[in-house]
Amino acid sequence: MAREKAKDPSELTVEEKLKNLYSLQTMLSKIDRIKTLRGELPLEVQDLEDEIAGLTTRIEKINNEVVELKREISERNNNIEVNKVNIARFKSQIEQVRNNREYDNLNKQIEYAELDNQLNEKKIAEAKTLVEEKTRSVTDYNMQVNDRRTDLDIKKSELEEIISETRAEEEKLREESKNLELTIEPRLLSAFKRIRKNSHNGLGIVYVQRDACGGCFNKIPPQRQLDIRMRKKIIVCEYCSRIMIDPELAGVRLDSPVAEKPKRRRSTRAKKAETEE
Ligand SMILES: [Zn+2]
């Protein structure tokens, strides 16, 4: 296949090597952009799912508390009924007492039962207030869950859309870059990959832009720029180690040069310090 037709990578000229490397960079940057595009969405989907799970747990907990409160209310209502029956019985017994001791005793029992019912009524009122409050917050949380579910559905379909839209493109790019990698010397390729990995923007090879490195924007001395234009050896940026390529070879059309000098100028001392690093 393509592999058989390709020349031995070590036989390629520097110019060809740089060109291949730059094509590879272009493909890998496209893959990086696809990854960034959907990179945020899986996280957002995960966050929403976690939030819904948290809210659902909270709702369950409150619902259990409501069940417990309602159980307490019915228990206290039963107690009230029992006390009422007892009070009625004590009141009928009191009609037939034979001595003061019995009379006092029954009176005390009635008093206790009445006090107990007052307490039951108070606790029932408190529990009912709590049930109302908790029911209201369950309604609020349910509304929040519905909102998050709507968001989740939107994010999920966005993600699915991106994945289905970019899947073919990504697979094609991966396939092409794999083939291209075969045309690059292993040593150069691994150096390139290492630079790319250490670079925040994933650029391992950059072109000269306004007399500066297109990766770190440090000035490139005229002699070095000339060497890059000659395409006779692989030149790296002395500040960021990125591989340098002549814009023309990279197929880049640069904007017409700006007459004014760059605003930000680096002192020779700063340059020197970085070179020594
Ligand atoms: Zn640089």
Boltz pocket constraint, residues with backbone or C-beta under 6 A from the ligand:
constraints:
  - pocket:
      binder: B
      contacts: [[A, 213], [A, 214], [A, 215], [A, 216], [A, 217], [A, 218], [A, 237], [A, 238], [A, 239], [A, 240], [A, 241], [A, 242]]
      max_distance: 6.0
